[in-house]
């Protein structure tokens, strides 16, 4: 798994924002703000649902720390669109690491290669600064919601607050 201090690998990926499909390059996102790259195992998973809804609810806290969220799973973008219609809309990007399957998750070292959940990503958070450097990296158990306050503390330091 990539660690704090590593440069974040750039990628181009299909994304949704507010239900609209686009293409996005990671470096375009981090050049505008600090970035919370939130890998999650799958859409429709109850913990993933709570995680993404929490990011939307806490959006003002993230913006105050000059940060945006990019949620990413290996599910197809159309699956993410249906899921977002049910639980969203979200004012942040949801990305699909579907094709080639799990390539981004593998590059970041968070693709599950063994059962259970083989082929899904770990539940992992990477905080990337505006220069593209990883400032925080952590894997959480798939059944555990990431510690939002931990992420906010890292973003607080990056924003110089």
C-alpha positions as CSV (number, residue, x, y, z in Angstrom):
1,X,0.0,0.0,0.0
2,X,1.2,3.5,-0.8
3,X,2.2,5.5,2.3
4,X,2.3,9.1,3.5
5,X,5.2,10.8,1.7
6,X,4.6,8.9,-1.6
7,X,3.4,10.8,-4.7
8,X,-0.1,9.9,-5.6
9,X,-0.4,8.0,-8.9
10,X,-2.5,10.0,-11.3
11,X,-5.4,8.4,-13.2
12,X,-8.2,9.2,-15.5
13,X,-11.6,7.7,-14.4
14,X,-15.3,7.8,-15.1
15,X,-17.0,9.8,-12.3
16,X,-20.5,10.9,-11.2
17,X,-21.2,14.3,-9.7
18,X,-24.8,14.9,-8.7
19,X,-25.8,12.0,-11.0
20,X,-24.0,13.3,-14.1
21,X,-21.4,11.1,-15.7
22,X,-18.0,12.7,-16.6
23,X,-14.4,11.8,-17.0
24,X,-12.0,13.2,-14.4
25,X,-8.2,13.2,-13.9
26,X,-7.0,12.9,-10.3
27,X,-4.4,15.6,-10.8
28,X,-7.1,18.0,-11.9
29,X,-8.8,17.5,-8.5
30,X,-5.8,17.9,-6.3
31,X,-4.6,21.0,-8.2
32,X,-7.8,22.7,-6.9
33,X,-8.0,21.4,-3.4
34,X,-6.7,18.8,-0.9
35,X,-8.3,15.5,-1.7
36,X,-9.8,12.7,0.4
37,X,-9.5,9.6,-1.8
38,X,-12.0,7.3,-0.2
39,X,-11.8,3.7,-1.5
40,X,-14.8,1.6,-0.5
41,X,-15.5,-2.1,-1.2
42,X,-18.8,-1.8,-3.0
43,X,-21.9,0.2,-3.7
44,X,-25.0,-0.9,-1.8
45,X,-22.9,-2.0,1.1
46,X,-24.5,-0.5,4.3
47,X,-21.2,0.8,5.7
48,X,-20.3,2.3,2.3
49,X,-23.7,4.0,2.2
50,X,-23.2,5.5,5.7
51,X,-19.7,6.6,4.7
52,X,-20.7,8.4,1.5
53,X,-23.8,10.0,3.2
54,X,-21.5,11.2,6.0
55,X,-19.2,12.9,3.5
56,X,-22.2,14.7,2.1
57,X,-23.6,15.7,5.5
58,X,-20.1,16.9,6.6
59,X,-19.3,18.7,3.3
60,X,-19.0,22.1,5.0
61,X,-16.3,20.9,7.3
62,X,-14.4,19.5,4.4
63,X,-14.7,22.7,2.4
64,X,-13.6,24.7,5.4
65,X,-10.4,22.7,5.2
66,X,-10.0,23.2,1.5
67,X,-10.8,19.6,0.7
68,X,-12.9,17.6,-1.7
69,X,-13.9,13.9,-1.6
70,X,-13.4,11.4,-4.4
71,X,-15.2,8.1,-3.5
72,X,-14.0,5.1,-5.5
73,X,-15.1,1.5,-5.9
74,X,-14.6,-1.2,-8.4
75,X,-18.3,-1.2,-9.3
76,X,-19.4,-0.2,-12.7
77,X,-20.3,3.5,-13.1
78,X,-23.9,2.6,-14.0
79,X,-24.2,0.7,-10.7
80,X,-22.9,3.8,-8.9
81,X,-25.4,6.0,-10.7
82,X,-28.3,3.8,-9.5
83,X,-26.9,3.7,-6.0
84,X,-26.4,7.5,-5.9
85,X,-30.0,8.0,-7.1
86,X,-31.2,6.0,-4.1
87,X,-29.0,7.6,-1.4
88,X,-27.8,10.9,-2.8
89,X,-27.3,13.1,-4.7
90,X,-23.7,13.9,-3.7
91,X,-21.9,17.1,-4.3
92,X,-18.6,15.2,-4.6
93,X,-17.2,12.7,-7.1
94,X,-17.9,9.0,-7.1
95,X,-15.5,7.1,-9.4
96,X,-15.6,3.7,-11.0
97,X,-12.4,1.6,-11.0
98,X,-14.3,-1.0,-13.0
99,X,-12.1,-1.2,-16.1
100,X,-9.5,-2.5,-16.2
101,X,-11.0,-4.1,-13.1
102,X,-9.4,-2.7,-9.9
103,X,-6.4,-1.1,-11.7
104,X,-6.4,2.0,-9.6
105,X,-7.0,0.1,-6.4
106,X,-4.1,-2.2,-7.2
107,X,-1.8,0.7,-7.9
108,X,-2.6,2.2,-4.5
109,X,-2.2,-1.2,-2.9
110,X,-5.8,-1.6,-1.7
111,X,-7.2,-4.2,-4.1
112,X,-8.3,-7.3,-2.1
113,X,-6.5,-10.3,-3.7
114,X,-8.0,-12.9,-1.4
115,X,-11.3,-13.9,-0.1
116,X,-13.4,-12.6,1.5
117,X,-14.3,-9.8,-0.9
118,X,-11.7,-10.8,-3.5
119,X,-11.6,-8.3,-6.3
120,X,-13.1,-5.4,-4.2
121,X,-11.0,-2.7,-2.8
122,X,-10.2,-2.3,0.9
123,X,-12.0,0.5,2.8
124,X,-9.1,2.9,2.7
125,X,-8.5,6.7,3.0
126,X,-5.7,8.6,1.4
127,X,-5.4,12.3,1.9
128,X,-3.6,14.0,-1.0
129,X,-2.3,17.5,-0.8
130,X,-2.4,20.1,-3.6
131,X,1.1,19.0,-4.8
132,X,-0.1,15.4,-5.3
133,X,1.7,14.0,-2.3
134,X,0.0,11.5,0.0
135,X,-0.1,13.0,3.5
136,X,-2.2,10.2,5.2
137,X,-3.0,6.6,4.3
138,X,-4.9,4.1,6.2
139,X,-6.9,0.9,5.7
140,X,-9.9,0.3,7.8
141,X,-11.8,-3.0,8.4
142,X,-14.4,-3.4,5.7
143,X,-17.2,-3.4,8.3
144,X,-15.9,-0.2,10.0
145,X,-16.7,3.4,9.2
146,X,-13.4,5.4,8.7
147,X,-12.7,7.8,11.5
148,X,-13.9,11.2,10.1
149,X,-12.3,13.2,12.8
150,X,-8.9,11.6,12.0
151,X,-9.3,12.7,8.4
152,X,-10.4,16.2,9.5
153,X,-7.3,16.6,11.7
154,X,-5.0,15.8,8.8
155,X,-6.9,18.3,6.6
156,X,-6.8,20.9,9.3
157,X,-3.0,20.7,9.4
158,X,-2.8,20.9,5.6
159,X,-5.1,23.9,5.4
160,X,-2.9,25.7,8.0
161,X,-5.9,26.3,10.4
